[in-house]
Amino acid sequence: MRKITYVNLSKTIAHALRHAPERYDLILDEKGWVSIDRLIEGLKNHSRMFKNVSIHDLEEIIKESPKKRFEIKNGKIRAIYGHSVRYRIEQQPKTPPEFLYHGTTPKAAENILRMALKPMGRQYVHLSIDVESAYTVGRRRTKNPTILKVFAQESYKAGIKFYEENDGIWLSDAIPAEFIEKL
């Protein structure tokens, strides 16, 4: 049996809470929450590697992670963003800052500038509060990311909804190309 690491556990929790809750016998509520006990049971049933997982492990992952992907409240846990489940996770719209940024591949940037910035396989578009964060995100997909500047206030006034998450992450519905420029 492989030894559990917090990286393995974090990735598995992300899979369970963002992409395939049914594979862990989980039912998320409309805001993506599930009871901690139910998640732990689902993890244990999913793999022997997680037979000793506890709430302490979940709390440590949340505390140690610089990305703040999960949150715990009132005996429940949820992934904050990145969902691809079929049903839409409800978010609370907020007024965005004047600009937000998106790091992507040069080829994807061309398509975005022609068409729109779309969620693709996710429920929402992911945006960064600053250029540096967008660059870091873009580096996950390419060595030389293209940074796109989103005129968030203008698009908000045109009816696009934005949702603020933790640590400078913003989510939005699709953003038409007219509100985006290449840096």
JODA-V448083 format. One record per residue. N is the residue number from 1. SS is DSSP state (helix for helix, strand for strand, loop for the rest). PHI is phi in radians with two decimals (* if undefined). OMEGA is omega in whole degrees, -180 to 180 (* if undefined). Layout:
N|SS|PHI|OMEGA  N|SS|PHI|OMEGA
This chain:
1|loop|*|180  2|loop|-1.27|178  3|loop|-1.38|180  4|loop|-1.28|172  5|loop|-2.14|179  6|helix|-1.16|177  7|helix|-1.15|177  8|helix|-1.01|-177  9|helix|-1.12|180  10|helix|-1.07|179  11|helix|-1.13|180  12|helix|-1.20|177  13|helix|-1.09|177  14|helix|-1.03|178  15|helix|-1.08|-178  16|helix|-1.16|-174  17|helix|-1.59|-178  18|helix|-1.84|-166  19|helix|-2.12|-172  20|loop|-2.49|-179  21|helix|-1.00|-179  22|helix|-1.09|179  23|helix|-1.24|179  24|helix|-2.02|-178  25|loop|0.98|180  26|loop|-1.92|171  27|loop|-2.18|180  28|loop|-1.43|175  29|loop|-1.38|-174  30|loop|-1.11|178  31|loop|-1.89|175  32|loop|1.58|-178  33|loop|-1.47|172  34|strand|-2.54|-179  35|strand|-1.16|179  36|helix|-1.05|180  37|helix|-1.03|-180  38|helix|-1.16|177  39|helix|-1.10|-180  40|helix|-1.04|178  41|helix|-1.08|179  42|helix|-1.09|178  43|helix|-1.14|-180  44|helix|-1.10|179  45|helix|-1.26|-178  46|helix|-1.27|-176  47|loop|-2.67|176  48|helix|-1.06|179  49|helix|-1.00|-176  50|helix|-1.79|-174  51|loop|-1.10|-179  52|loop|-1.91|-179  53|loop|-1.11|179  54|loop|-2.32|176  55|helix|-1.05|178  56|helix|-1.03|179  57|helix|-1.09|179  58|helix|-1.10|179  59|helix|-1.11|178  60|helix|-1.14|178  61|helix|-1.04|-179  62|helix|-1.14|-178  63|helix|-1.15|-175  64|helix|-1.47|-174  65|loop|-1.33|176  66|loop|-1.29|-175  67|loop|-1.56|178  68|loop|0.85|-178  69|loop|-1.44|-174  70|strand|-2.21|172  71|strand|-2.48|179  72|strand|-2.10|176  73|strand|-2.66|172  74|loop|0.87|177  75|loop|1.35|180  76|strand|-2.17|178  77|strand|-2.36|174  78|strand|-2.62|168  79|strand|-1.43|-175  80|loop|-1.35|-178  81|loop|-2.68|175  82|loop|1.62|-177  83|loop|-1.24|172  84|loop|-2.22|178  85|loop|-1.06|-174  86|loop|-1.12|-179  87|loop|-1.59|-174  88|loop|-1.41|176  89|loop|-1.39|-176  90|loop|-1.22|177  91|loop|-2.16|178  92|loop|-1.72|-179  93|loop|-1.09|178  94|loop|-2.42|176  95|loop|-1.35|-177  96|loop|-1.43|171  97|loop|-1.19|-178  98|loop|-1.04|-179  99|loop|-2.28|169  100|strand|-2.33|-172  101|strand|-2.34|-180  102|strand|-2.39|177  103|strand|-1.71|-177  104|strand|-2.68|178  105|loop|-1.32|177  106|helix|-1.00|-180  107|helix|-1.15|178  108|helix|-1.10|180  109|helix|-1.05|178  110|helix|-1.01|-180  111|helix|-1.12|180  112|helix|-1.08|-178  113|helix|-1.20|177  114|helix|-1.51|-170  115|loop|-1.97|-176  116|strand|-3.12|173  117|strand|-1.63|-173  118|loop|-2.00|180  119|loop|-1.15|-177  120|loop|1.02|-178  121|loop|-1.43|-179  122|loop|-1.80|179  123|loop|-1.48|-176  124|loop|-2.39|170  125|strand|-1.30|178  126|strand|-1.78|-178  127|strand|-2.24|180  128|strand|-1.95|-179  129|loop|-1.34|-178  130|loop|-2.51|-177  131|helix|-1.10|-178  132|helix|-1.06|179  133|helix|-1.14|178  134|helix|-1.09|178  135|helix|-1.11|179  136|helix|-1.06|178  137|helix|-1.10|-180  138|helix|-1.07|180  139|loop|-1.15|177  140|loop|-1.21|-176  141|loop|-1.99|-178  142|loop|-2.77|179  143|loop|-1.24|-178  144|loop|-2.16|-177  145|loop|-1.22|172  146|strand|-1.68|180  147|strand|-1.81|178  148|strand|-1.87|178  149|strand|-1.72|-180  150|strand|-1.82|177  151|loop|-1.42|-171  152|helix|-1.10|-179  153|helix|-1.07|180  154|helix|-1.09|-178  155|helix|-1.22|176  156|helix|-1.08|179  157|helix|-1.15|178  158|loop|-1.51|175  159|loop|1.93|178  160|loop|-1.36|-180  161|loop|-1.60|178  162|strand|-2.17|-177  163|strand|-2.39|-178  164|strand|-1.52|176  165|loop|-2.02|-178  166|loop|-1.32|168  167|loop|0.91|174  168|loop|1.35|178  169|strand|-1.68|175  170|strand|-2.13|175  171|strand|-2.04|175  172|strand|-2.68|169  173|loop|-1.34|-180  174|loop|-0.96|-178  175|strand|-2.07|179  176|strand|-1.03|-177  177|helix|-1.01|-178  178|helix|-1.09|-179  179|helix|-1.83|-175  180|strand|-2.33|172  181|strand|-2.44|179  182|strand|-1.43|175  183|loop|-1.45|*
